[in-house]
Amino acid sequence: MTSTAPTNTPSNTLLLRRQLTELTKHPVEGFSAGLVDDNNLYEWEVMIIGPPDTLYEGGFFKARLTFPDDFPLNPPKLRFTTPMWHPNIYPDGNVCISILHPPGEDQYGYEDSGERWLPVHTVESILLSVVSLLSQERPNTDSPANVDAAKEVRESFEAYRKKVRRLVRRSAEEAFD
């Protein structure tokens, strides 16, 4: 007889609650996070502040962090709800960074297994990785999530820059509506 791990186990809800408490008690510069609904630890609302001295400076970007039932064995999904224009963010807002890819070997050979999801990652390490992604002077255009954004970075960085700055202005206006 085989047994399967129960979903929403006390250990993963305890872990999520502990991470939320830690971020509440000791906020990290660059983002804030909280629950969408106080009764659901598996859905978080995130606000990422555009990093200083980057194209995203001055922006307020809303996102959702959705945890699977088997967290921390598998990574959460992070999706921006604020429109974004970045080669590593899909047009639907889903973020494509190595630490959010399932653990194990990359079938395409782009990533080392050590770059992918590991259960030691926390909400803080995930969000710091996203802030780092937005801080890159020139985004990575190898294997892009948004092919059009990657193409624009390569062919006309000035056009890319202008589009990002427009989104930043709009995000700042909407943040205070």
Number of C-alpha atoms within 10 A of each C-alpha: 2 3 5 5 8 9 11 15 12 10 11 20 16 13 15 19 15 12 15 20 13 13 17 13 9 9 14 14 11 15 21 17 22 18 17 15 11 9 8 10 20 20 19 20 19 22 21 21 20 22 21 12 10 14 21 24 17 17 26 25 23 20 21 23 23 17 19 17 17 15 20 19 15 17 23 24 16 24 20 22 16 20 18 23 20 27 24 26 23 20 18 13 21 19 24 21 18 18 21 20 20 16 19 14 14 15 7 6 8 12 15 12 17 12 17 18 22 19 11 8 13 15 16 18 12 19 21 17 16 19 19 11 20 21 18 12 10 13 17 15 18 11 12 18 20 20 18 16 25 23 15 18 20 14 11 11 15 11 12 20 15 12 17 20 19 12 19 24 16 15 21 17 12 13 14 7 5
